[in-house]
């Protein structure tokens, strides 16, 4: 970082950075490293304090942890952006999930760095973020500035171009005729090497087909909505993955004049996710055999009539066996999740009648439901239904949803299952009379390891991976999961699956 960047004024002072993290070591470490770079650093320990500090002062950069007490990072981001629409936020977290990272970026965060990180890595991210902040402030200043002389205008144009060219993100703008009118230096890597890019049709000059298709689809949608769009683009040729944020450019009367497109490379996050999945897969494989052996030996001891056990010994061994069973379930789900993420599943797609799978699962789990006096009712189903899927994937999806409906139901409750054709979809509904899910928690259903936390769920065993696997399998089949729930009333899970 140059001395100019280190000492660049924030209203004739150093850049001000807010660090929000519930780990004292992270707060102290960030403050020490960044203070040495000449920045003014303020630290807070949770999301509520972060919002309060941000409302009382101006910050050029916010380093924000995702998992904090009282208010999580994903809840804090929109509040900060309301107070300062050009706030630059970098997520720092130990929960290195690709989905969470993308969700944070789509919510308005600029970048993402996983813990633990080195001082050098922190400096690189901060430098990039402050360059972004400088650019945003300059853009905002130019937007508000009204009348400039030709000399001033030429100077500002040159300065803005210099700022744009120093951005690591790729930015380009097209007009209403799909012609390129602006692009920074980083964006030129996506276009053919020509001196006449400005004024050319972007469809004739973009090199990567996947990027061109993504831009065409985005512009087509934005012409209709006159709004903004965020999408993920993965290019198999270059092995790069991008988040594409696009915004319509309108005239004073609200008419479409063009579109600005910002491409943010998230390949490093993808690689991190792949490494995490590989690690989880290896650990789960190593634990699988020992856990099975532990359960087997406990069963052998409990069934050995030659050496009778006391009631206390039997009770303790049964608890150990239950824990071993739960651990094996976690291992199986971790392996399933890793196989899906690494795309190592052998899929056998065929045309099947899904009603048969639902009926078989309903009958199979009826004894388990009866142990708690829960009734499973199958509504009269339309039988003439065909979908394309892997039967094992469909069975896993239905199994997870029915077992959840049993686990989180109340004693003497009911599970109602129905399926029908709706337009071009097979519609499966599984309704229970259980504890229900709050609106806040519904937004997080499907996240890895997420479980609703209350006095009731603490007594129910689970891994927090079941619905995460369901959502991933549905994504593979272009199907959708919808949730309607009311606390202490029950939940209804609806699957919409394209018909064959």
C-alpha positions in Angstrom: 0.0 0.0 0.0 1.5 3.3 -1.1 2.0 6.2 1.3 -0.5 8.2 -0.7 -3.2 5.5 -0.1 -2.2 5.2 3.5 -2.5 8.9 4.2 -5.3 9.8 1.8 -7.6 12.1 3.6 -11.1 11.3 4.8 -12.3 14.9 5.1 -8.6 15.8 5.6 -8.1 12.8 7.9 -7.2 9.1 7.6 -9.6 6.5 6.3 -12.0 5.4 9.1 -12.7 1.6 9.5 -15.3 -0.1 11.7 -14.5 -3.6 12.8 -17.5 -5.6 14.1 -16.7 -9.1 15.4 -17.5 -11.0 18.6 -14.0 -12.4 18.8 -11.7 -10.2 20.8 -8.6 -11.6 19.1 -10.0 -10.6 15.7 -10.9 -7.1 16.8 -7.5 -6.5 18.4 -5.6 -8.0 15.5 -7.4 -6.0 12.8 -7.0 -2.8 14.8 -3.2 -3.4 15.3 -2.6 -4.2 11.6 -4.7 -1.4 10.2 -3.6 1.2 12.6 0.0 0.6 11.6 -1.2 1.4 8.0 -2.4 4.8 9.1 -6.1 4.1 9.4 -8.4 5.1 12.2 -10.0 1.9 13.5 -13.1 1.6 15.7 -14.1 -1.9 17.1 -17.4 -3.2 18.3 -18.4 -6.7 19.4 -21.9 -7.3 17.9 -24.3 -6.3 15.2 -26.4 -3.9 17.4 -23.3 -2.0 18.4 -22.2 -1.9 14.7 -25.4 -0.3 13.6 -25.3 2.2 16.5 -21.7 3.2 15.8 -22.4 3.5 12.1 -25.4 5.8 12.7 -23.3 8.2 14.9 -20.2 8.6 12.6 -19.0 8.1 9.0 -16.9 5.1 8.1 -15.1 4.4 4.8 -15.1 0.6 5.4 -16.9 -1.9 7.6 -15.3 -5.3 8.4 -18.3 -7.3 9.4 -18.5 -10.8 11.0 -21.5 -12.9 9.9 -22.2 -14.8 13.1 -22.6 -12.4 16.0 -24.8 -12.2 19.0 -27.9 -10.0 19.1 -27.8 -9.3 15.4 -26.1 -11.3 12.6 -24.1 -9.8 9.8 -26.7 -10.5 7.1 -29.2 -8.5 9.2 -26.8 -5.6 9.6 -25.9 -5.1 5.9 -29.2 -3.7 4.8 -29.4 -1.3 7.8 -26.0 0.1 7.0 -26.8 0.6 3.3 -30.0 2.5 4.3 -27.9 4.9 6.3 -25.2 5.1 3.6 -26.1 3.6 0.2 -22.4 3.7 -0.9 -21.1 2.0 2.3 -18.4 -0.6 1.5 -18.8 -3.8 3.6 -16.4 -6.7 3.7 -17.6 -9.9 5.4 -15.1 -11.7 7.7 -16.3 -15.1 9.0 -15.2 -18.5 10.0 -18.3 -20.1 8.4 -16.8 -20.4 4.9 -19.9 -21.2 2.9 -20.1 -20.4 -0.8 -23.9 -19.9 -0.5 -23.6 -17.5 2.5 -20.8 -15.6 0.8 -22.8 -15.1 -2.4 -25.9 -14.2 -0.4 -23.9 -11.5 1.5 -22.5 -10.1 -1.8 -25.9 -10.1 -3.3 -27.2 -8.3 -0.2 -24.7 -5.5 -0.8 -21.4 -6.6 0.7 -18.4 -5.8 -1.5 -16.0 -8.7 -0.6 -15.6 -11.8 1.6 -12.6 -13.1 3.5 -12.6 -16.3 5.6 -11.0 -16.7 9.0 -8.2 -17.2 9.7 -6.5 -14.7 7.6 -3.0 -13.3 7.6 -2.1 -9.5 8.0 -1.0 -9.5 4.3 -4.4 -11.0 3.2 -6.2 -8.4 5.3 -4.2 -5.5 3.8 -5.0 -6.7 0.3 -8.7 -6.9 0.9 -8.8 -3.5 2.7 -6.8 -1.8 -0.1 -9.2 -3.1 -2.7 -12.3 -2.1 -0.6 -11.0 1.4 0.0 -10.3 1.8 -3.7 -13.9 0.8 -4.2 -15.0 3.4 -1.6 -13.0 6.1 -3.3 -14.6 5.3 -6.6 -18.1 5.3 -5.1 -17.6 8.6 -3.3 -16.2 10.1 -6.4 -19.1 8.8 -8.5 -21.5 10.2 -6.0 -19.8 13.6 -6.0 -19.9 13.7 -9.7 -23.6 12.8 -9.7 -24.4 15.7 -7.4 -22.2 18.2 -9.1 -24.3 20.3 -11.5 -22.4 22.7 -13.8 -18.9 22.2 -14.8 -16.8 24.2 -17.2 -15.4 22.3 -20.2 -12.0 22.4 -18.6 -13.3 21.0 -15.3 -15.4 18.4 -17.2 -12.4 17.2 -19.1 -10.4 16.9 -15.9 -13.1 15.0 -14.1 -13.6 12.7 -17.0 -9.9 11.9 -17.0 -9.9 11.4 -13.2 -13.0 9.1 -13.3 -11.4 7.0 -16.0 -8.3 6.6 -13.9 -10.4 5.5 -11.0 -12.4 3.1 -13.1 -9.2 1.6 -14.7 -7.7 0.9 -11.2 -10.7 -1.1 -10.2 -10.1 -4.9 -10.0 -13.8 -5.5 -10.8 -14.8 -5.4 -14.5 -17.3 -2.6 -15.4 -18.8 -1.9 -18.7 -21.9 0.1 -19.9 -24.0 -0.5 -23.0 -26.6 1.9 -24.5 -30.1 1.2 -25.6 -28.8 -0.2 -28.9 -26.5 -2.7 -27.1 -23.4 -0.7 -28.1 -20.5 -0.4 -25.7 -20.1 3.2 -24.4 -17.8 2.7 -21.5 -15.5 0.0 -20.1 -12.7 0.0 -17.6 -9.3 -1.7 -18.1 -10.3 -4.9 -16.2 -13.4 -5.4 -18.4 -11.2 -5.5 -21.6 -10.2 -9.1 -20.9 -13.8 -10.1 -21.8 -13.7 -8.5 -25.2 -11.8 -9.1 -28.4 -8.5 -7.1 -28.8 -9.6 -4.2 -30.9 -9.2 -0.5 -31.0 -12.8 0.1 -31.9 -14.6 -1.4 -28.9 -16.5 1.8 -28.0 -19.5 1.9 -30.3 -19.4 -1.8 -31.2 -22.2 -4.2 -30.4 -21.2 -6.1 -27.3 -22.6 -9.4 -28.8 -20.0 -9.2 -31.5 -17.0 -8.6 -29.3 -17.4 -10.6 -26.0 -15.1 -13.6 -26.1 -16.7 -15.9 -23.5 -20.0 -17.4 -24.7 -21.2 -18.0 -21.2 -20.7 -14.3 -20.3 -22.3 -13.2 -23.6 -25.4 -15.3 -22.9 -25.6 -14.0 -19.4 -25.3 -10.4 -20.4 -27.9 -10.9 -23.2 -30.4 -12.5 -20.7 -29.8 -9.8 -18.2 -30.3 -6.9 -20.6 -33.4 -8.5 -22.0 -34.9 -8.7 -18.5 -33.8 -5.2 -17.4 -35.4 -3.7 -20.5 -38.7 -5.0 -19.2 -38.2 -4.4 -15.4 -36.1 -1.1 -15.6 -34.5 -2.3 -12.4 -31.5 -4.3 -11.3 -30.5 -7.9 -11.5 -27.8 -10.2 -9.9 -26.8 -13.5 -11.4 -24.1 -16.1 -11.2 -22.1 -17.0 -14.3 -19.8 -20.0 -14.4 -17.5 -20.4 -17.4 -16.3 -24.0 -17.9 -13.6 -23.0 -20.4 -11.7 -20.7 -18.1 -12.9 -22.3 -14.8 -13.9 -18.9 -13.5 -17.1 -18.0 -11.7 -18.6 -14.5 -11.6 -21.3 -12.6 -9.9 -22.9 -10.2 -12.4 -24.6 -7.1 -11.0 -26.5 -5.1 -13.5 -28.6 -1.9 -13.3 -30.8 -0.1 -15.8 -29.8 3.5 -16.8 -32.8 5.7 -17.2 -33.4 9.2 -18.5 -35.3 11.9 -16.6 -38.6 10.5 -17.8 -37.8 6.9 -16.7 -37.1 5.6 -20.2 -34.5 2.9 -20.7 -31.2 4.3 -22.0 -28.8 1.5 -21.3 -27.4 -0.8 -18.7 -24.3 -0.9 -16.4 -22.8 -4.3 -15.8 -20.3 -5.1 -13.0 -18.6 -8.5 -13.0 -17.1 -9.7 -9.7 -14.8 -12.8 -9.8 -15.8 -15.2 -7.1 -13.6 -18.1 -8.3 -11.6 -17.9 -5.1 -14.7 -18.5 -3.0 -15.6 -21.4 -5.2 -12.2 -23.0 -4.7 -12.6 -22.5 -0.9 -15.9 -24.2 -1.0 -14.4 -27.2 -3.0 -11.6 -27.5 -0.5 -14.1 -27.4 2.4 -16.2 -30.2 0.7 -13.2 -32.3 0.1 -12.1 -32.0 3.7 -15.5 -32.8 5.1 -15.7 -35.8 2.8 -12.3 -37.2 4.0 -13.1 -36.6 7.7 -16.6 -38.2 7.3 -15.1 -41.3 5.6 -12.5 -41.7 8.3 -15.2 -41.6 11.1 -17.7 -43.9 9.4 -16.1 -47.2 10.2 -15.2 -46.4 13.9 -18.7 -45.2 14.6 -20.3 -48.3 13.2 -17.9 -50.4 15.3 -18.8 -48.5 18.4 -22.6 -49.1 17.8 -22.0 -52.8 17.1 -20.0 -53.4 20.3 -22.6 -51.6 22.3 -25.4 -53.7 20.8 -23.3 -56.8 21.5 -22.9 -55.8 25.2 -26.6 -55.0 25.6 -27.7 -58.3 24.1 -25.2 -60.5 26.0 -27.3 -62.6 28.4 -24.3 -64.3 30.0 -23.3 -61.1 31.8 -26.4 -59.2 33.0 -26.2 -55.5 33.3 -27.6 -53.3 36.0 -30.4 -50.9 35.1 -28.0 -47.9 35.4 -25.4 -49.6 33.1 -28.1 -50.4 30.5 -29.4 -46.9 30.5 -26.0 -45.4 30.0 -25.1 -47.8 27.2 -28.4 -47.1 25.5 -27.7 -43.4 25.6 -24.2 -44.1 24.1 -25.8 -46.1 21.3 -28.3 -43.3 20.5 -25.4 -40.9 20.3 -23.5 -43.3 18.0 -26.6 -43.6 15.8 -27.0 -39.8 15.6 -23.3 -39.4 14.7 -23.6 -42.0 11.9 -26.6 -40.0 10.6 -24.5 -36.9 10.6 -21.7 -38.7 8.8 -24.1 -40.0 6.1 -25.6 -36.6 5.5 -22.1 -34.9 5.4 -21.1 -37.5 2.7 -24.3 -36.9 0.8 -23.7 -33.1 0.9 -20.1 -33.5 -0.2 -21.0 -35.8 -3.1 -23.6 -33.3 -4.3 -21.3 -30.3 -4.0 -18.5 -32.1 -5.8 -20.9 -33.4 -8.4 -19.7 -37.0 -7.8 -23.2 -38.6 -7.6 -24.1 -41.2 -10.2 -27.5 -40.1 -11.4 -29.9 -42.5 -13.2 -32.5 -40.3 -14.6 -35.8 -41.9 -15.8 -39.5 -41.3 -16.1 -41.3 -42.4 -13.0 -44.6 -42.0 -11.2 -43.7 -40.1 -8.0 -46.9 -40.9 -6.3 -45.7 -44.5 -5.7 -42.6 -43.3 -3.9 -44.6 -40.9 -1.7 -47.1 -43.7 -0.8 -44.3 -46.2 0.0 -42.6 -43.7 2.3 -45.9 -42.9 4.0 -46.5 -46.5 4.7 -42.9 -47.1 5.8 -42.9 -44.3 8.4 -46.4 -45.0 9.7 -45.1 -47.2 12.6 -42.6 -44.5 13.6 -45.4 -41.9 13.6 -47.7 -44.2 15.6 -45.1 -44.3 18.5 -46.2 -40.6 19.1 -49.8 -41.1 18.1 -49.3 -39.1 14.9 -51.6 -39.9 12.1 -50.4 -39.9 8.4 -53.2 -39.2 6.0 -52.8 -39.6 2.3 -55.3 -37.5 0.4 -56.8 -39.0 -2.8 -54.0 -38.5 -5.2 -54.1 -38.1 -9.0 -52.2 -41.1 -10.1 -51.5 -40.2 -13.8 -48.3 -38.2 -13.1 -44.8 -38.6 -14.6 -41.7 -36.8 -13.8 -38.0 -37.2 -14.9 -35.7 -37.8 -11.9 -33.3 -40.2 -10.2 -35.6 -42.4 -8.0 -33.0 -42.5 -5.2 -32.9 -38.6 -5.1 -36.7 -38.4 -5.0 -36.8 -41.0 -2.2 -34.2 -39.1 -0.2 -36.2 -35.8 -0.6 -39.6 -37.4 0.4 -37.9 -39.3 3.3 -36.4 -36.1 4.8 -39.6 -34.2 4.5 -41.8 -36.9 6.1 -39.3 -37.6 8.9 -39.1 -33.9 9.7 -42.9 -33.8 9.8 -42.8 -36.6 12.4 -39.9 -35.2 14.5 -41.2 -31.7 14.8 -44.9 -32.6 15.2 -46.8 -32.7 18.5 -48.1 -35.7 20.3 -51.4 -36.9 18.8 -50.7 -34.7 15.7 -51.4 -35.2 12.1 -49.5 -35.3 8.8 -51.5 -34.6 5.6 -49.9 -35.6 2.3 -51.3 -34.7 -1.1 -50.1 -34.5 -4.7 -51.6 -33.2 -7.9 -50.9 -31.7 -11.3 -50.6 -27.9 -11.3 -50.0 -26.3 -14.7 -46.8 -28.0 -15.9 -45.7 -29.1 -12.4 -46.2 -32.0 -10.0 -47.2 -30.4 -6.8 -46.5 -32.4 -3.6 -47.7 -30.9 -0.2 -46.7 -32.3 3.2 -48.5 -30.5 6.1 -48.0 -31.1 9.8 -49.5 -29.9 13.0 -46.1 -29.3 14.7 -44.2 -26.5 16.4 -44.0 -24.3 13.3 -41.3 -22.0 12.1 -41.1 -18.2 12.5 -40.8 -15.9 9.5 -37.2 -15.0 10.5 -36.1 -18.6 10.6 -37.9 -19.5 7.4 -35.4 -17.3 5.5 -32.6 -19.6 6.8 -34.2 -22.9 6.1 -31.9 -24.9 3.9 -28.6 -23.4 5.1 -26.0 -25.9 6.1 -26.3 -26.9 9.8 -29.0 -24.5 10.5 -31.7 -25.6 13.1 -34.4 -23.6 14.7 -33.4 -23.0 18.3 -36.0 -23.0 21.0 -37.0 -24.9 24.1 -38.7 -27.7 22.0 -36.1 -28.3 19.3 -33.2 -28.7 21.9 -34.8 -32.0 22.9 -35.0 -33.2 19.2 -31.9 -34.8 17.6 -30.9 -33.5 14.2 -27.9 -32.4 12.1 -29.3 -29.3 10.4 -28.4 -30.9 7.0 -31.6 -32.6 6.0 -33.3 -29.7 4.3 -30.0 -28.4 2.9 -29.7 -31.7 1.1 -33.3 -31.5 0.0 -32.8 -28.0 -1.5 -29.6 -29.1 -3.4 -31.3 -32.2 -4.8 -34.3 -30.1 -5.9 -32.0 -27.6 -7.6 -30.4 -30.5 -9.5 -33.9 -31.3 -10.8 -35.0 -27.7 -11.5 -37.6 -28.1 -8.8 -38.7 -25.6 -6.1 -39.4 -25.9 -2.4 -41.9 -23.5 -0.8 -42.6 -23.2 2.9 -45.6 -21.9 4.7 -45.6 -22.0 8.5 -47.0 -20.6 11.7 -45.5 -21.0 15.1 -47.5 -23.5 17.3 -49.8 -24.3 14.4 -47.8 -26.2 11.9 -45.9 -26.1 8.6 -46.6 -27.0 5.0 -43.7 -27.9 2.6 -44.6 -27.7 -1.1 -42.6 -29.2 -3.9 -43.1 -28.0 -7.5 -41.5 -30.4 -9.9 -41.6 -30.1 -13.7 -43.7 -32.7 -15.4 -42.0 -35.1 -17.9 
